[in-house]
């Protein structure tokens, strides 16, 4: 009889806990929405920022700024969102992974999972950077620094005794032609860049190998290995 009498009270306490958790989750997502809006407005036309409410995967998109993908508020969760719902141990942060907008434009994306106090993913903040915009800027800069020559395959002169500043500018220009910064280049691109510098005579300068190594974020020995 005592157990029966306690049951309604326990139910009310359980409902109160559930309600408190729901309020806490809603507050957390509301704060994340402020961040999404602020980030989007900081990078207009360049970076799409999307907040997913994973509590309702069929209508997950809570906010979208700089809409580059054509999605709308109320659209469903992506594969990453569903993976987080299914597995609380799924990585909280996936950063700088390649992606693509529906029209084929390349993108660089970062997805940040947001957990509540119970350790459950309730939201995800996603940033999708339109790489195609930056690629056109890179191409424009490459065209800007390009020169004409009647003998494109034969350099008219070899400039010796290049100083560190000139070498840095050359490395950054060559990296930009490969749509990156010196340190962000792949191993293959770094190797090709070093071989080009070697062929152009930059290694004749004193300390050139160490300067190139510092710019690329590799060791001096690696730079010499790339020249072989």
C-alpha positions, 0 to 999 in steps of 0.5 A: 500500500505504501508503494502504491502511495509513493508512485504518483510522487515519484512520477511527478519528480521524474516529470520535473527532472525531464522538464528541467533537462529539456529547459537546460537543453533548450537554453544551450541550443539557444546560446549556440544559435547566437554563436551561429548567427554571429559567425555567419555575419562575420563572413558574409558570402564566404562561410555558411554556418548551420546550427542543427537541433539533433533532438528532432533529426527530421527537422534539424536545421535550427538556424542557417546563415550565409545560405550557400547550400540551398537548405532551409530552416526545418530541413533534416539532419545530415549523415554526421548528425545522425551518426552523433545521435546514434553514438554519443562517443562519435567525435565531437569535432571534425575539422577542415574536412573536404565537402561539396555544395549541391552545385558542385562548388568545393567546400572545407567544413568543420562540424562541432557536436554539442552535448548536454549535461547527460553526455548526449549530442543535442546539437551540432554547429557546422561551418562550410567555407566556399573554397571556390571563392578563394580559388578565384582570388588565388588565380587572380593573384597568380595572373597578376604576378605572371610575366611574359617572355618570348622564351617561356621555357628558357629563363633569361637570367638566373638571379644569384645571391637571393636574400631571405625576403626574396626567397620567402616571397617566392615560396609564398607565391608558389604555394598560392599557385597550388591554392595553399600556404607553404605549411598547408601544402601536401607532401607531394606539393612541397616536394615539387615546390622544392624541386622548382626552387632548386632548378631555379637556382635558389639553393645557391644562396647561403642558408637557403635550405634552412630558410625553405625548411622553416617556411614549409615546416619541415626539417633541413634534411627533408628539404635536401631529400626533396631535391633528389 
